[in-house]
Structure formats: structure tokens, C-alpha cells
Amino acid sequence: MTNIQINVKSGTITCSPSVVRALQNSTVAWKSNEEFTLTFQALDGTGPVPWPFVGPEPSWPRSSFQGNLNAIAAGAQAPAYKYTVMVGGKALDPIIIVDKN
């Protein structure tokens, strides 16, 4: 499991780690000291992507989220996502790179 800690201090959002490499089908978990919202886009700038986790997108905001990354279709290139963490009107854009097993 990959754990990502979101901290908000003096109006500044930080994520640790800020760049994540995770395997398809693996679990990624976010936890924060404040409620947050996650959205995902393609790292190449082509825009929003379908929800990258197994199961439906949860209701937002929340103080934690854990999900299993979708499998990569045979022959497809592994995706890289830029995700946005929103807390109280402020945003941070870390990166997730999904690797094939």
C-alpha cells in the first residue's frame, strides 16, 4: 500500500510524498488533518480522466480515502496522472505514475 499524508498548515497544503509510483491493482491511501477533495487529470495535459480506482468515486470532501488502482488493459500504455488536492479553496497538484506489474 502507498500512503500519502496531506497536511495543511498556515494555509499551505503539502503532500508527502509528492510524486508516487504505484503498481496497477495496488492500494493508494490519502489521509489529512483537514477534509479534502481529489480530482484527476492526465499528466500530459489532455484533460480529465475516468476515475482511476476500482469502484465508484466517493462523496467529497473527506479526511481520508483509500482505493485500488484500476488494471491497465493489455497492450495499453501505463498512465500517469496529475491529481489535485483541494482544501478550503486552496489547491496542490502532485503526480501519480502507474506501473504495470
Phi, psi and omega in degrees: 000141176257124179255134178238123179261124176258126177237142175236120181219127180054037177080005180251132178263135172229148174236136179228116000282163181270337174236129184238134169249124182225149178279149173307149181068001179273166182263135175238133183231135175247142176219142185219158174277356175218159179292144184220168174233140176246138169226156185232142175223160175291137180298331181284003176084010182281001174110191182300153178239160174300155179311120188276009183242155175295136179091172183286157176293137181283171173283145182240158356279167178205165182263353174205155175209140176223131179212156176264126180296141178299153174289152177266129181300146178305132179083351181275152177283143178295135183277159170231130183245146165256125177247154180246128173260122177248129176223117175053040178084357177255151184228152174221141184241078174284185186229142170237128175249124182260125180256146172287154179296000000 
